[in-house]
């Protein structure tokens, strides 16, 4: 029995890894030979994996940044947190190590972009995409996993010099999943994680002195959709493989929930 496109796309990853049995493998090969859409999805997947596996991305973070992060009392001091969010010394060390990996990747991306003559804005956009990809691939999607904004928002206290807004958009079918610390342009930022179905939406937040944006910047990089705007003293980057229409809906609901207040 022939499989439809939806079934095929669910098997693209094991197909690329050579994990399917012979019958399924031949079924996918037959389908891909006649379906340019699914074949394109496979090409994008293979391209993404090649990019992630590139040795040039695995640079050591700058020594000054490594020292700041490993010696930061905010990262290493014990905190009283809800049971679901309490971390052991080992997991805290792993969090710092994960941040250093991301920082090294962002630093590496900046070097590569500089060598190619890319602008600072292009480098920043590349870093946003890198952070999103690595959050999924390096198992660093969340440091605190919770659908409760009253758990996620307090978790950032003492770890950042600002307090990010954490809207609850579950009624709009954008489910808060948690948050983490991340690195963007050599600065530690807040990353809020939402899901719509199986799609991950990362929202990177950091302070900004720029005026509020009336409209969002709309970007597409490496198959990922990005939205960037400034609101109430904060710069926001939303990135996902979600389609444009649904991502725009997410941003609209997010901005509405954040409101004009600084926090």
C-alpha positions in Angstrom: 0.0 0.0 0.0 1.3 3.4 -1.0 2.0 6.0 1.7 0.8 9.6 1.4 3.1 12.6 1.8 2.3 13.0 5.5 3.4 9.5 6.3 6.4 9.9 4.1 7.6 13.0 5.9 7.4 11.3 9.2 9.9 8.7 8.0 12.4 11.1 6.3 14.7 11.2 9.3 15.0 7.4 9.8 15.3 7.2 6.0 18.2 9.6 6.0 19.8 7.7 8.8 19.4 4.3 7.0 17.2 2.9 9.8 14.2 1.7 7.7 13.6 -1.8 6.7 14.1 -2.7 3.0 10.4 -2.5 2.1 9.9 0.9 3.7 13.1 2.1 2.2 12.0 1.1 -1.3 8.6 2.7 -0.8 10.2 6.0 0.2 12.6 5.9 -2.8 9.7 5.3 -5.1 7.7 8.1 -3.6 10.6 10.6 -3.6 11.3 9.9 -7.3 7.8 11.2 -8.2 7.2 13.9 -5.5 9.3 17.0 -5.7 7.8 18.4 -2.4 8.9 15.4 -0.3 12.2 15.2 -2.1 12.8 18.9 -1.3 12.1 18.2 2.4 14.7 15.4 2.3 17.2 17.7 0.6 16.6 20.4 3.3 17.0 17.8 6.1 20.3 16.6 4.6 21.6 20.1 4.1 20.7 21.1 7.7 22.5 18.0 9.1 25.6 18.7 7.0 25.6 22.3 8.3 25.3 21.2 11.9 28.0 18.6 11.5 30.4 21.0 9.9 33.6 21.1 12.1 33.8 24.9 11.6 30.8 25.3 13.9 32.5 23.7 16.8 34.8 26.4 18.0 35.7 27.1 21.6 34.0 30.1 23.0 36.2 33.2 23.5 38.2 33.0 26.7 36.7 36.2 28.2 33.1 34.9 27.6 34.0 31.4 29.0 35.4 33.1 32.2 32.3 35.3 32.7 29.9 32.4 32.3 31.8 29.8 34.4 32.4 32.3 37.2 29.0 34.0 37.2 27.4 33.8 40.7 24.0 34.0 39.0 24.6 30.8 37.2 26.3 28.9 40.0 24.6 30.1 43.1 22.0 27.7 44.6 18.4 28.8 44.1 15.1 27.8 45.7 13.0 26.6 42.9 9.9 24.4 42.3 10.6 20.7 42.6 10.2 20.3 38.8 12.9 22.9 38.1 15.5 22.1 40.8 18.9 21.2 39.3 21.7 19.1 40.7 25.3 20.4 40.5 25.9 18.1 37.6 22.9 19.4 35.6 24.0 23.0 36.4 27.4 22.2 35.0 25.8 20.7 32.0 23.7 23.9 31.5 26.9 26.0 31.6 28.6 23.6 29.2 25.7 23.7 26.8 25.8 27.5 26.9 29.5 27.5 26.1 28.8 25.2 23.1 26.2 27.6 21.8 28.4 30.5 22.5 31.2 28.9 20.6 28.9 28.2 17.7 27.7 31.8 17.6 31.2 33.1 17.8 32.2 30.7 14.9 29.2 31.8 12.8 30.2 35.4 13.4 33.8 34.7 12.2 32.6 32.9 9.1 30.2 35.7 8.3 32.8 38.4 8.8 35.2 36.6 6.5 32.5 36.4 3.8 31.9 40.2 4.2 28.5 39.8 5.8 27.0 42.8 7.8 26.6 42.8 11.5 22.9 42.3 11.0 23.5 39.3 8.8 25.7 37.8 11.5 23.1 38.4 14.1 20.4 36.7 12.0 22.8 33.7 11.4 23.3 33.5 15.2 19.6 33.4 15.8 19.2 30.5 13.4 22.2 28.7 14.9 20.7 29.1 18.4 17.4 27.7 17.3 19.0 24.7 15.5 21.3 23.9 18.4 18.5 24.1 20.9 16.9 21.2 19.1 19.9 19.2 18.1 22.1 19.5 21.2 19.3 18.6 23.6 19.3 22.1 25.1 15.8 23.2 24.3 14.9 24.0 27.9 16.6 24.6 31.2 13.2 24.8 33.0 10.4 22.8 31.6 6.9 24.0 32.5 3.7 25.2 31.0 3.1 27.5 33.9 4.4 31.1 33.3 4.5 31.6 37.1 7.2 28.9 37.1 9.1 29.9 34.0 9.3 33.7 34.7 10.7 33.5 38.2 13.3 31.0 37.0 15.1 33.7 35.2 15.5 35.9 38.3 19.1 36.2 39.3 20.3 34.7 36.1 19.8 37.8 34.0 19.9 41.5 34.6 16.4 41.9 33.2 13.0 40.2 33.6 11.5 38.9 30.4 7.8 38.8 30.0 6.4 35.2 29.7 2.9 35.3 28.1 0.5 32.4 28.5 -0.9 31.8 25.0 -2.4 28.3 25.6 -5.9 29.6 24.7 -4.5 30.6 21.3 -3.1 27.1 20.9 0.5 28.2 21.4 1.6 26.2 24.4 4.4 27.5 26.7 6.9 24.6 27.2 9.6 26.3 29.2 12.7 28.5 29.0 16.4 28.5 29.0 19.5 30.7 28.9 21.1 31.2 25.5 23.8 33.3 23.9 23.2 35.8 21.2 26.0 38.1 19.9 28.1 37.3 23.0 25.3 38.2 25.4 23.4 35.8 27.6 19.7 36.2 26.7 16.4 34.6 27.7 14.9 32.0 25.4 11.2 31.3 25.7 10.0 28.0 24.2 6.5 27.5 22.8 5.0 24.6 20.8 2.2 24.5 18.2 1.6 20.8 17.5 5.1 19.4 16.8 6.6 22.8 15.9 9.0 24.5 18.2 8.9 28.3 18.5 12.0 29.9 20.1 11.7 33.5 21.3 15.0 35.1 22.1 14.7 38.2 24.4 17.3 40.8 25.3 17.2 44.5 26.3 17.2 47.1 23.6 17.5 50.9 23.5 15.9 51.1 20.1 12.4 52.6 19.6 9.4 50.2 19.5 8.7 48.6 16.1 5.3 49.2 14.5 5.8 46.1 12.4 8.0 43.0 12.6 10.9 42.3 10.3 10.0 39.1 8.3 13.0 36.9 7.3 13.6 33.4 5.9 16.9 31.7 6.5 17.9 28.1 5.9 14.2 27.1 5.8 13.3 28.8 9.1 10.9 31.7 9.4 12.0 34.6 11.6 10.3 37.6 13.1 12.1 40.5 14.8 10.7 43.4 16.7 11.4 45.8 19.6 8.7 46.3 22.2 8.8 48.1 25.6 12.6 48.2 25.8 13.1 44.6 24.7 14.3 43.1 21.4 12.5 39.9 20.4 13.5 37.3 17.8 10.9 34.6 17.1 12.2 31.7 15.0 10.5 28.4 13.9 9.8 26.1 11.1 6.1 27.0 11.5 4.5 28.4 8.4 4.3 32.2 7.9 0.6 32.5 8.7 0.8 30.7 12.0 4.0 32.4 13.1 2.5 35.8 12.3 -0.5 34.8 14.5 1.8 33.8 17.3 3.7 37.1 17.1 0.4 39.1 17.1 -0.8 37.2 20.2 2.6 37.5 21.9 2.8 41.2 21.4 -0.7 41.8 22.5 0.0 39.8 25.7 3.2 41.6 26.5 1.6 45.0 26.2 3.4 48.3 26.6 4.8 47.9 30.1 8.5 47.5 30.7 9.5 44.7 33.1 
